[in-house]
Amino acid sequence: MSKGTAMLTRLRNSFTENLPAASIALITFCLSLATNLLGGYGYFRDEFYYLACSDHLDWGYVDHPPLSILFLWLNRMLLGDSIFALRLLPALAGSVVVYLTGLIVREFRGGKPAQLFACLAVGVAPVYLAVNGFYSMNAFESLTWMSATYIVIRIINTENQKLWILFGLIAGLGLQNKHSMLFFGFALIVGLLLTEQRKQFRSKWFWLGGLLASLLFLPNILWQAGNEWPTLEFMQNAQQWKNAPMSPLGFMSAQILFQHPAALPLWLAGLLAFFFHSELKKYRLFGVAFLTLLILFVVQRGKPYYLSPVYPVILGAGAILFEEFIHRKNWKWFVPSYGAILTVSGLALLPMFVPVLPVETYIRYARAIGLPMPKMERHGDTVLPQVLADRFGWKEMVAEVASAYNSLSPEEKAAAAIYTQNYGEAGAVDFFGAALELPKAISGHNSYWNWGTRGYSGEVLIVIGGKAEDHSKVYESVELVVTHRNAYAMPYETELPIFICRKPKVSLAHLWIKAKHYI
């Protein structure tokens, strides 16, 4: 048999063995794209901010590293700024995570039923459907965590220590995508130290992989140092002022919802398997890592979705136990039955996290199922969960700002700047405002503060939000032009006054020192 024929045979066999994973990954990808073709209620708040960041390429930003922004910049160059183009990469990343889950199951010596269970559980998990439904660094987080996990499993199975170099490459890229890779790396080290896999520390390749990850992360560290460690300030402020307090019980309840209640037996079985299963015990480090991360995020008052990227490996282990139980009991009927439960119940919860229903239909649906969403941030309630509400009102808000701007004289227009309270408002002005010939926005929120006043004098300032009495402290003339309203937006993005402020009492440069808020 020729080498070419042998290679084709291996590829065909690999595809056949991983058919459940490939099929579910493809369906997940198509589902993500279909929801975006339906419109998805519009752009998501953070997408405006990331688009603005891609206009300011750098080695770091206040609240995230640069890799996802580089991807976005390349994506914009090739495909443009449409919602469909913007969400193509997150959809692809989500489908690759599903496929990686199948590969992990194969490394655990699982068969097609185990692949089916694990990949379906990942595919229907509400948290992944939500995260992969708009552009953000979170869409690539689970991809880097699970890619690194797969490499560690391959190292254990093959004893090929050189694979630590590949792990280092993935870990370094993961660090440049989101700093949470540090937590995952720490949890893995704890897992290695507390299990028989501590032997990995004796390999020079382990340390070389760590060195490679550090070198790849170094540019962002240098940027942080040169900008007075803004991400640390951001994280401290978020814990103190932004993230809603959550009890350990509330945190665990959110895990059940976010991973889908029907998958609860699967991931509980997986966690236990790493400690008690005769074959899976050699991968116990992942069980230890999961518990380490759980404790870290509960103690640090992290949002419950922070734990989500680690679940695919836990679900993979659980699927092995389910498959063995089916074979032992000869319950062949259980495979399609549990697969159907995951699929149908997954579709039933889909509208809670993905914008597939008309908004009024969604409101009726949410009232009918009566399942409360965990409150993750300190803000008022709205008729929609934040993952949906943050898609409403932006274009209308910018149109009202444009109306205020066009009411100015030509001389005032030449001097006018637009100030916003947060990066969502600023990003929306920058994105939609170009077609309306609006000046670029300024804001004290996160990286917008770093980008400064853009050379504006502050003689005329259109201000979105805030209170007239506060603006009157720094401007002699404060005129309320219009109040922006949207019934579906977040509470702080409706009943939003838009002012024109004239005759400053202090310079804009002086105001800018106090405008910074990293949160």
C-alpha positions in Angstrom: 0.0 0.0 0.0 1.4 3.4 -1.0 2.0 6.2 1.6 -0.8 8.2 -0.1 -3.3 5.4 0.1 -2.4 4.7 3.7 -2.8 8.4 4.6 -6.3 8.5 2.9 -7.2 5.3 4.8 -6.2 6.8 8.1 -8.1 10.0 7.3 -11.2 8.0 6.4 -11.0 5.9 9.5 -10.5 9.0 11.7 -13.5 10.7 10.2 -15.6 7.6 10.7 -14.5 7.2 14.3 -15.2 10.9 15.0 -18.4 11.1 13.0 -20.7 12.1 16.0 -18.3 14.9 16.9 -18.0 16.2 13.4 -21.7 16.0 12.7 -22.7 17.8 15.9 -19.9 20.4 15.4 -21.3 21.1 11.9 -24.9 21.4 13.2 -23.7 23.8 16.0 -21.9 25.9 13.4 -24.9 26.1 11.1 -27.2 26.9 14.1 -25.0 29.8 15.1 -24.9 31.2 11.6 -28.7 30.8 11.2 -29.5 32.8 14.3 -27.3 35.6 13.0 -29.0 35.5 9.6 -32.2 36.1 11.5 -30.7 39.3 12.7 -30.1 38.5 16.3 -31.8 41.7 17.5 -28.8 43.7 16.3 -25.2 44.3 17.4 -24.3 43.5 21.0 -22.9 46.3 23.3 -19.4 44.8 23.6 -19.2 44.3 19.8 -19.1 48.1 19.4 -16.3 48.4 21.9 -14.2 45.6 20.2 -14.8 47.2 16.8 -13.4 50.5 18.3 -10.5 48.6 19.7 -9.7 47.2 16.3 -9.2 50.8 15.1 -6.6 51.2 17.8 -4.3 48.1 17.5 -2.1 47.8 20.4 -0.4 45.2 22.7 -3.1 45.5 25.3 -6.3 47.1 26.4 -7.7 48.0 29.8 -10.0 45.0 30.1 -8.5 42.4 27.7 -5.3 41.4 25.8 -4.9 42.0 22.1 -5.3 38.7 20.2 -9.1 38.7 19.7 -8.8 42.3 18.5 -6.2 41.3 15.9 -8.5 38.5 14.7 -11.3 41.1 14.5 -9.2 43.5 12.5 -8.2 40.8 10.0 -11.9 39.7 9.8 -13.0 43.3 9.1 -10.4 43.6 6.4 -11.6 40.4 4.6 -15.3 40.3 5.3 -16.5 43.8 6.5 -18.6 44.8 9.5 -21.9 43.1 9.0 -23.4 41.1 11.9 -23.0 37.9 9.9 -19.3 38.6 9.2 -18.7 39.7 12.8 -20.1 36.5 14.2 -18.5 34.0 11.8 -15.4 33.4 13.9 -17.3 32.9 17.2 -19.5 30.4 15.5 -16.5 28.6 14.1 -14.7 28.6 17.5 -17.8 27.1 19.2 -18.0 24.3 16.6 -14.3 23.5 17.0 -14.8 23.2 20.8 -17.6 20.7 20.1 -15.2 18.7 17.8 -12.4 18.9 20.4 -14.7 17.4 23.0 -15.1 14.4 20.7 -11.4 14.1 20.3 -11.0 14.2 24.1 -13.5 11.4 24.4 -11.5 9.4 21.9 -8.4 9.9 24.0 -10.3 8.6 27.0 -11.0 5.5 24.9 -14.6 6.3 24.5 -16.8 5.2 21.5 -19.4 6.8 19.5 -22.1 6.8 22.2 -19.8 8.7 24.5 -18.9 11.1 21.8 -22.6 11.7 21.1 -23.4 12.5 24.7 -20.4 14.7 25.4 -20.6 16.7 22.1 -24.4 17.1 22.4 -24.0 18.4 26.0 -21.5 21.0 24.8 -23.5 21.8 21.7 -26.7 22.6 23.6 -25.1 24.2 26.7 -26.8 27.6 27.0 -23.6 29.3 28.1 -21.8 28.3 24.9 -24.7 29.2 22.7 -24.8 32.6 24.3 -21.0 33.3 24.3 -20.6 32.1 20.7 -23.5 34.3 19.6 -21.6 37.6 19.4 -18.0 38.7 19.0 -15.8 38.8 22.1 -12.7 37.2 23.5 -14.9 34.8 25.4 -15.8 33.0 22.2 -12.1 31.9 21.9 -11.6 31.2 25.6 -12.9 27.6 25.7 -11.1 26.9 22.4 -7.7 27.7 24.0 -8.5 25.9 27.3 -9.7 22.7 25.5 -6.9 22.8 23.0 -4.4 22.9 25.8 -6.3 20.2 27.7 -6.2 17.9 24.6 -2.5 18.3 24.4 -2.0 17.4 28.1 -4.1 14.3 27.6 -2.0 13.4 24.6 1.1 13.8 26.7 -0.2 11.5 29.3 -1.3 8.9 26.7 1.8 9.0 24.5 4.5 10.1 27.0 5.7 12.4 24.2 7.2 15.2 26.3 7.9 17.3 23.3 4.2 18.1 23.1 4.7 20.5 26.0 6.1 22.9 23.4 2.8 22.8 21.6 1.0 23.3 24.9 3.2 26.4 25.5 2.2 27.8 22.1 -1.5 27.3 22.8 -1.2 28.7 26.4 0.7 31.7 25.2 -2.0 32.5 22.6 -4.6 31.9 25.2 -3.0 34.4 27.5 -3.0 36.9 24.7 -6.7 36.3 24.2 -7.9 36.5 27.8 -6.1 36.7 31.1 -8.3 33.9 32.6 -5.8 31.5 31.0 -3.6 32.3 34.0 -6.3 30.8 36.3 -6.5 27.8 34.1 -2.8 27.4 34.0 -2.6 27.7 37.8 -5.4 25.1 38.2 -3.5 22.7 35.9 -0.3 23.1 38.0 -2.3 22.4 41.2 -3.7 19.3 39.4 -0.2 18.2 38.4 1.2 18.7 41.9 -1.5 16.8 43.7 -1.6 13.8 41.4 0.8 11.2 40.0 1.3 13.5 37.0 3.7 15.6 39.1 6.3 13.6 37.2 5.8 16.1 34.3 7.8 18.6 36.3 10.9 16.5 35.7 10.7 17.0 32.0 12.8 19.8 30.4 10.1 20.1 27.7 7.5 21.1 30.4 9.7 24.0 31.4 10.5 24.9 27.8 6.7 25.0 27.1 6.2 27.3 30.1 9.0 29.5 28.8 7.4 29.7 25.4 4.0 30.7 26.9 5.7 33.4 29.0 7.6 34.8 26.0 4.3 35.0 24.0 2.6 36.7 26.9 5.5 39.1 27.5 4.4 41.9 25.1 1.1 42.3 27.0 2.9 42.3 30.3 5.2 45.1 29.1 2.2 47.0 27.9 0.5 46.6 31.3 3.7 47.8 33.1 3.9 50.8 30.8 0.3 51.8 31.4 0.3 51.4 35.2 -1.3 47.9 35.3 -4.8 48.9 34.2 -6.2 45.4 34.0 -5.5 44.9 37.7 -7.3 48.1 38.5 -10.2 47.0 36.2 -10.5 43.6 37.9 -10.4 45.1 41.4 -13.1 47.6 40.5 -15.3 45.0 38.8 -15.2 42.8 41.9 -16.0 45.6 44.2 -18.6 47.6 42.2 -19.8 45.7 39.2 -20.1 41.9 39.8 -23.2 41.1 41.8 -22.6 39.2 45.1 -23.4 35.5 44.7 -23.5 32.8 47.3 -21.8 29.4 46.7 -25.2 27.9 46.3 -26.2 30.6 43.8 -23.0 30.0 41.9 -23.6 26.3 41.7 -27.3 26.8 40.7 -26.0 29.0 37.8 -23.7 26.1 36.7 -26.7 23.8 36.4 -28.6 26.3 34.2 -25.6 27.5 32.1 -24.5 23.9 31.3 -28.1 22.8 30.9 -30.0 20.9 33.6 -30.2 17.8 31.4 -26.4 17.6 31.4 -26.1 17.8 35.2 -25.8 13.9 35.6 -23.2 13.9 32.9 -20.8 16.4 34.4 -21.3 15.2 37.9 -20.4 11.7 36.8 -17.4 13.1 35.0 -16.1 14.9 38.0 -16.4 11.7 40.1 -14.8 9.6 37.4 -11.6 11.5 37.6 -11.2 10.4 41.2 -12.7 6.9 41.3 -12.8 5.4 37.8 -10.0 2.8 37.3 -9.0 4.0 33.8 -9.8 7.8 34.2 -7.9 8.2 37.4 -4.7 8.8 35.5 -6.4 12.1 34.3 -7.3 13.1 37.9 -5.5 16.3 37.5 -8.5 17.7 35.5 -10.8 16.9 38.4 -8.5 18.7 40.8 -8.2 21.6 38.3 -12.0 21.9 38.1 -12.3 22.1 41.9 -9.5 24.6 42.1 -11.2 26.8 39.6 -14.5 26.5 41.3 -13.1 27.6 44.6 -11.1 30.4 43.0 -14.1 31.9 41.3 -16.4 31.5 44.3 -13.9 33.2 46.6 -13.2 36.0 44.1 -16.9 36.6 43.5 -16.4 35.8 39.8 -19.3 35.6 37.4 -20.6 32.0 37.2 -19.8 31.7 33.5 -16.1 32.1 34.3 -16.0 28.3 35.0 -17.7 27.3 31.7 -14.6 26.8 29.5 -13.4 23.8 31.6 -16.6 21.8 31.3 -16.1 19.9 28.0 -13.3 17.7 29.5 -15.6 17.0 32.5 -18.5 16.1 30.2 -16.2 13.9 28.2 -15.3 11.9 31.3 -18.9 11.6 32.3 -19.8 10.4 28.8 -17.3 7.5 29.3 -19.2 6.4 32.4 -22.5 6.6 30.7 -21.3 4.5 27.8 -19.9 1.9 30.1 -23.1 1.7 32.0 -25.1 1.3 28.8 -22.8 -1.6 27.6 -23.0 -3.3 31.0 -26.8 -3.1 31.2 -27.2 -3.7 27.4 -29.5 -0.6 27.4 -29.0 0.3 23.7 -32.3 2.3 23.9 -30.6 4.7 26.3 -28.3 6.2 23.6 -31.1 7.7 21.4 -33.2 8.4 24.4 -30.7 10.5 26.3 -29.5 12.1 23.0 -33.1 13.1 22.3 -33.5 14.5 25.8 -30.4 16.7 25.4 -31.5 17.9 22.0 -35.1 18.6 22.7 -34.5 20.3 26.1 -31.6 22.2 24.6 -33.9 23.6 21.9 -36.4 24.4 24.6 -34.0 26.6 26.5 -32.4 28.1 23.4 -34.5 31.3 23.3 -33.4 32.2 26.8 -29.8 32.8 25.6 -30.0 33.2 21.8 -32.2 35.8 20.0 -34.3 33.5 17.9 -37.8 34.6 18.9 -39.5 38.0 18.1 -39.0 40.0 21.3 -42.7 40.0 22.4 -42.9 36.3 21.8 -39.7 35.8 23.9 -41.3 37.8 26.8 -44.3 35.5 26.7 -42.0 32.4 26.5 -39.9 33.6 29.4 -43.0 34.1 31.6 -44.4 30.7 30.6 -41.2 28.7 31.6 -40.7 30.9 34.7 -36.9 30.1 34.9 -35.1 33.1 36.5 -31.7 34.2 35.0 -28.8 34.5 37.5 -28.1 38.2 38.2 -24.4 38.7 37.5 -24.0 42.5 37.6 -25.3 45.2 39.9 -27.9 46.9 37.8 -31.7 47.2 37.7 -33.9 44.5 36.2 -35.3 44.6 32.7 -37.8 42.5 30.7 -35.0 40.8 28.9 -31.8 39.1 30.2 -28.7 41.1 29.6 -27.4 38.9 26.9 -30.5 40.0 24.8 -31.2 43.4 26.2 -27.7 44.7 25.3 -28.7 44.5 21.6 -31.4 47.1 21.7 -31.6 50.9 21.2 -28.1 51.7 19.9 -28.9 52.9 16.4 -31.9 54.9 17.6 -29.7 56.5 20.3 -27.1 57.5 17.8 -29.8 59.0 15.5 -30.9 61.2 18.4 -27.3 62.3 19.1 -27.0 63.2 15.4 -30.2 65.2 15.7 -28.6 67.2 18.6 -25.4 67.6 16.7 -27.2 68.9 13.6 -29.0 71.5 15.7 -25.6 73.2 16.2 -24.3 76.1 14.2 -21.5 75.3 11.7 -19.0 77.0 14.1 -20.3 74.9 17.1 -20.2 71.7 15.0 -16.5 72.3 14.2 -15.7 72.4 17.9 -18.2 69.8 19.2 -17.3 66.6 20.9 -19.5 63.7 22.0 -19.0 62.3 25.5 -20.5 59.1 26.7 -20.8 57.3 30.1 -19.6 53.9 28.8 -17.8 52.1 26.0 -21.1 50.7 24.6 -22.5 54.2 23.9 -19.1 55.4 22.6 -18.6 52.4 20.4 -22.2 52.8 19.0 -21.5 56.5 18.2 -18.3 55.6 16.4 -19.9 52.7 14.5 -23.2 54.2 13.4 -22.1 57.8 13.6 -19.7 57.5 10.6 -22.7 57.5 8.1 -24.2 60.4 10.0 -21.0 62.5 9.8 -20.6 62.6 13.6 -17.3 63.2 15.3 -15.7 60.2 17.1 -16.9 59.8 20.6 -14.8 60.2 23.8 -15.4 58.5 27.1 -13.7 57.9 30.4 -14.6 54.2 30.4 -11.8 51.6 30.1 -9.7 51.9 26.9 -11.6 54.9 25.7 -10.0 56.8 28.5 -6.6 55.8 27.2 -7.4 57.0 23.8 -7.8 60.5 25.3 -9.8 63.6 24.1 -8.9 63.1 20.4 -7.8 66.8 20.3 -11.2 68.2 21.1 -11.3 71.5 23.0 -14.5 70.8 24.9 -16.0 74.2 24.0 -19.2 72.4 23.0 -19.9 69.0 24.4 -22.8 66.7 23.6 -23.2 64.5 26.6 -25.1 61.2 26.6 -26.4 60.4 30.1 -25.5 61.8 33.5 -27.4 64.5 35.4 -27.9 68.1 34.5 -26.8 69.3 38.0 -23.5 67.5 37.6 -22.9 68.8 34.2 -23.7 72.3 35.4 -20.7 72.2 37.7 -18.4 72.3 34.8 -20.5 74.0 32.1 -22.4 77.3 32.3 -25.0 76.2 29.8 -26.6 72.7 30.0 -29.4 72.1 27.5 -31.5 68.9 27.6 -32.2 68.1 24.0 -33.9 64.7 24.1 -34.4 61.7 26.3 -33.6 58.4 24.6 -36.0 55.5 25.5 -36.1 51.9 24.6 -38.3 49.5 26.4 -36.1 46.5 25.8 -32.7 48.0 26.6 -30.8 47.7 29.8 -32.1 50.0 32.6 -29.1 52.4 32.3 -29.6 52.7 28.5 -33.2 53.9 28.6 -34.6 57.1 30.0 -31.2 58.4 28.9 -30.9 62.2 28.6 -28.8 63.8 25.9 -27.4 67.2 26.7 -25.7 70.0 24.8 -23.2 71.7 27.1 -21.6 75.1 26.3 -19.2 77.6 27.9 -16.9 75.3 30.0 -15.8 76.4 33.4 -12.7 74.2 33.3 -10.7 72.7 30.5 -11.4 69.3 29.0 -7.9 68.2 29.8 -8.6 69.0 33.5 -11.8 67.1 33.4 -10.1 64.1 31.7 -8.0 63.4 34.7 -11.2 62.7 36.8 -13.1 61.0 34.0 -11.3 57.7 34.2 -13.3 54.7 35.3 -12.0 51.2 34.7 -14.8 48.8 35.5 
